[in-house]
Amino acid sequence: MSAPAPVAGRVKPFLRLVMIEHSVFALPFAYTAALTAMFLDGDGTVEWWTLLLVTVAMVGLRTFAMACNRIIDREIDARNPRTAGREIPSGVVSVRSAWTGALIALAFFLGSAALLNPLCFFLAPLAVVPMVVYPYGKRFTNFPHAILGVAQAIGPIGAWLAVTGSWSWDAVLLGLAVGVWIGGFDLIFACQDVAADRADGVRSVPARFGIPAALYGARVSHVVTTGLLVWYALATDAGGFFWFGLVIVAGAFLYEHSIVRPGDLSRLNRAFFTVNGFIGIALFGCALIDLLVRGLGL
């Protein structure tokens, strides 16, 4: 009866390692894409089994990506005072356990893709590539944030494919919006590690060009994000509730950039975690209400 305890004891640290709660950043946009596809290209009702598989695929792939990031970056993390206490550098999670968790998550992703449709399963290995490349990006380019953006753009596109089994440029618009959005706030997040990154040879926009340039790049990214979301709304004939959600997003972006300044990064975590988590949930909530009002059946 005592055998499961060690397993449970490894699971919790692994979930902290991959910051499982941060799935909130990407999942709402995948749900928005999936539900919109069900409304526009399906029979107009929610396909709950498909939505469950999309959830498993998204969480599985993100967990795999985050675990790979932590494993690959473990030596860099150990030399950075901000990240030295993370689970692998501190010895709470072994590399072997991290790889085990990563491969289990990958199996869930591939399995759910196989259950969705043949196209999803065929493209699934391609989705894995940027997840593994991203942590290496800071070793060969000053723009690893762009690789992260590509990785995150896959979510909405894959969710639409999961529902329809066919390509959609509407999904690409939403995917690009998510990718540029997340790439932009990664520029903000990287500002806190400028000194450590420069000392260790880690490459990023703030390390190479400075914090003011990175924050300016983040602002531009979020303007582009807003424009892409407007384009997506027009392409999918979104209703008033979705447009109201875009107003909320624009307001959140303005607030985010008002509290982070080159000389004051004290509220960076609020901008990164709180505001960006709010953006995803708020827009999904408005998108869901909009689809229900327009006739999406539960």
C-alpha positions in Angstrom: 0.0 0.0 0.0 3.0 2.4 0.4 4.3 1.9 -3.2 2.4 4.8 -4.8 3.7 7.4 -2.4 7.1 7.9 -4.2 5.3 8.2 -7.5 3.0 10.9 -6.2 6.0 12.5 -4.6 7.6 12.8 -8.1 4.5 14.0 -9.8 4.0 17.2 -7.9 7.5 18.5 -8.4 7.3 17.6 -12.1 4.0 19.6 -12.4 5.8 22.5 -10.7 8.7 22.1 -13.1 6.5 22.4 -16.1 4.3 25.1 -14.5 1.1 23.2 -15.5 -1.1 26.2 -14.5 0.4 28.2 -17.3 -1.6 26.2 -19.8 -4.1 29.0 -19.3 -2.1 31.1 -21.7 -2.6 28.9 -24.8 -5.7 26.7 -24.1 -8.3 29.5 -24.4 -7.2 30.3 -27.9 -7.3 26.6 -28.9 -10.8 26.4 -27.5 -11.8 29.5 -29.4 -10.4 28.0 -32.7 -12.1 24.6 -32.1 -15.5 26.0 -31.2 -15.5 28.5 -34.1 -14.6 25.6 -36.4 -17.5 23.5 -35.0 -19.8 26.5 -35.6 -18.6 27.5 -39.0 -17.5 24.2 -40.6 -19.2 21.6 -38.4 -22.8 20.9 -37.6 -23.1 23.9 -35.3 -22.9 22.0 -32.0 -20.1 21.4 -29.6 -18.3 18.1 -30.2 -17.3 17.3 -26.6 -15.1 14.3 -27.4 -13.1 16.3 -29.9 -12.8 19.2 -27.4 -11.5 16.7 -24.8 -8.9 15.4 -27.2 -7.8 18.9 -28.1 -7.3 19.6 -24.4 -5.2 16.5 -23.9 -3.2 17.3 -27.0 -2.5 20.9 -26.0 -1.6 20.1 -22.4 0.5 17.1 -23.5 2.5 19.1 -26.0 3.0 22.1 -23.8 4.1 19.8 -20.9 6.6 18.1 -23.2 7.9 21.5 -24.4 8.3 22.9 -21.0 10.0 19.8 -19.6 12.5 19.9 -22.6 13.1 23.6 -21.9 13.9 22.9 -18.3 16.1 19.9 -19.1 18.1 21.6 -21.9 18.5 24.8 -20.0 19.4 23.3 -16.7 23.0 24.4 -16.7 22.1 28.0 -17.7 19.4 28.0 -15.0 21.9 26.9 -12.4 24.1 29.9 -13.2 21.3 32.5 -13.1 20.4 33.6 -9.5 16.7 34.0 -10.5 16.4 30.4 -11.8 18.9 28.5 -9.7 16.1 27.3 -7.4 14.2 25.6 -10.2 13.5 21.9 -9.7 16.3 20.4 -11.8 19.2 22.8 -10.7 18.1 22.4 -7.1 17.9 18.6 -7.3 14.2 18.4 -6.5 13.6 16.7 -9.9 16.2 14.5 -11.6 16.9 14.8 -15.3 15.8 11.2 -15.7 12.4 11.9 -14.0 12.0 15.0 -16.1 12.6 13.0 -19.3 10.2 10.4 -18.1 7.5 13.0 -17.6 8.3 14.6 -20.9 8.0 11.4 -22.9 4.7 10.5 -21.1 3.3 13.9 -22.1 4.5 13.4 -25.6 2.8 10.0 -25.8 -0.5 11.7 -24.7 0.0 14.3 -27.4 0.6 11.8 -30.1 -2.1 9.5 -28.9 -4.7 12.2 -28.9 -3.6 13.4 -32.3 -4.1 9.9 -33.7 -7.6 9.7 -32.2 -8.5 13.1 -33.8 -7.9 12.5 -37.5 -5.2 11.3 -39.9 -4.0 14.8 -40.8 -3.5 15.7 -37.1 -1.5 12.6 -36.6 0.6 13.1 -39.7 1.4 16.7 -38.8 2.0 16.0 -35.1 5.7 15.3 -35.4 6.1 18.7 -37.1 4.5 20.4 -34.1 7.1 18.9 -31.8 10.1 20.4 -33.7 9.8 24.1 -32.6 9.2 22.9 -29.0 12.6 21.3 -28.9 14.4 24.0 -31.0 13.2 26.9 -28.8 15.4 26.3 -25.8 18.4 26.0 -28.1 17.4 29.3 -29.8 19.1 31.4 -27.1 22.4 29.8 -28.1 22.4 30.8 -31.8 20.0 33.7 -32.3 19.2 37.0 -30.6 15.5 36.3 -31.4 14.5 33.1 -29.6 11.2 34.9 -28.8 10.3 34.4 -32.5 10.8 30.6 -32.2 8.5 30.6 -29.1 5.9 32.5 -31.1 6.0 29.9 -33.9 5.6 27.1 -31.3 2.6 28.8 -29.7 1.0 29.6 -33.1 0.5 25.9 -33.6 -2.2 25.6 -30.9 -5.1 27.4 -32.6 -4.2 26.0 -36.1 -4.0 22.5 -34.7 -7.3 22.9 -32.8 -9.1 23.9 -36.0 -7.5 20.9 -37.9 -8.7 18.7 -35.1 -12.3 19.6 -35.8 -12.3 19.8 -39.6 -9.4 17.7 -40.7 -8.6 20.4 -43.3 -6.5 23.6 -43.5 -8.0 27.0 -42.6 -6.5 30.4 -43.2 -8.9 31.7 -40.5 -7.1 29.5 -38.0 -3.7 30.8 -39.3 -4.8 34.3 -38.5 -5.7 33.3 -34.9 -2.5 31.3 -34.6 -0.4 34.2 -35.8 -2.1 36.5 -33.3 -1.3 34.1 -30.5 2.3 33.6 -31.7 3.0 37.3 -32.0 1.3 38.0 -28.6 3.3 35.4 -26.7 6.5 36.3 -28.5 5.9 39.9 -27.4 5.4 39.2 -23.8 8.4 36.9 -23.8 10.4 40.0 -24.8 9.1 41.6 -21.6 9.8 38.5 -19.5 13.4 38.3 -20.8 14.2 41.8 -19.6 14.7 40.6 -16.0 17.6 38.4 -17.0 19.7 40.9 -19.0 22.6 40.9 -16.6 22.8 37.2 -16.1 22.3 36.5 -19.9 25.1 38.9 -20.9 27.4 37.4 -18.4 26.6 33.8 -19.5 26.5 34.5 -23.3 22.8 33.8 -23.5 21.2 35.6 -26.4 18.0 37.5 -26.5 16.6 40.9 -27.7 17.1 42.7 -24.4 20.5 41.2 -23.8 21.7 42.3 -27.3 19.8 45.5 -27.9 18.8 46.6 -24.4 15.6 46.7 -22.3 14.1 49.8 -23.9 14.4 48.2 -27.4 12.8 45.0 -26.1 9.9 46.8 -24.5 9.4 48.8 -27.7 9.4 45.5 -29.6 6.8 44.1 -27.2 4.6 47.1 -27.8 4.8 46.7 -31.6 4.1 43.0 -31.2 0.9 43.6 -29.3 -0.3 46.2 -31.8 0.2 43.6 -34.5 -1.6 41.1 -32.3 -4.6 43.4 -32.0 -4.6 43.9 -35.8 -4.5 40.2 -36.4 -7.4 39.6 -34.0 -9.4 42.3 -35.8 -8.7 40.5 -39.1 -9.7 37.2 -37.6 -13.0 38.7 -36.3 -13.8 40.1 -39.8 -12.8 36.8 -41.5 -15.1 34.7 -39.2 -18.0 37.3 -39.1 -17.7 37.6 -35.4 -20.5 39.3 -33.5 -20.6 42.1 -30.9 -19.5 40.1 -27.9 -16.2 39.1 -29.7 -15.6 42.7 -30.6 -16.2 43.7 -27.0 -13.6 41.1 -26.1 -11.1 42.8 -28.4 -11.7 46.1 -26.6 -10.9 44.3 -23.3 -7.7 42.9 -24.9 -6.6 46.3 -26.2 -7.2 47.8 -22.7 -5.2 45.0 -21.1 -2.3 45.6 -23.5 -2.3 49.3 -22.6 -2.3 48.5 -18.9 0.4 45.9 -19.3 2.7 48.3 -21.1 2.0 51.1 -18.7 3.3 49.2 -15.6 6.5 48.0 -17.1 9.2 50.6 -17.9 12.9 50.4 -18.7 13.8 51.9 -15.4 11.2 50.0 -13.4 10.6 46.2 -13.8 9.2 45.8 -10.3 5.7 44.9 -11.7 7.0 42.6 -14.5 5.5 39.5 -13.0 2.1 41.2 -12.8 2.3 42.1 -16.4 3.5 38.7 -17.5 1.4 36.3 -15.4 -1.7 38.2 -14.3 -2.4 40.4 -17.3 -1.6 37.8 -20.0 -3.6 35.1 -18.2 -6.5 37.5 -18.0 -6.3 38.3 -21.8 -6.7 34.7 -22.8 -9.5 33.9 -20.5 -11.4 37.2 -21.2 -11.2 36.8 -24.9 -12.3 33.2 -24.8 -15.2 34.1 -22.6 -16.4 36.7 -25.0 -15.8 34.4 -28.0 -17.8 31.7 -26.3 -20.7 34.0 -25.5 -20.6 35.3 -29.1 -20.7 31.8 -30.6 -23.6 30.8 -28.3 -25.6 33.9 -29.2 -24.9 33.2 -32.9 -26.4 29.7 -32.5 -23.6 27.3 -31.4 -25.4 24.4 -29.7 -24.2 22.7 -26.6 
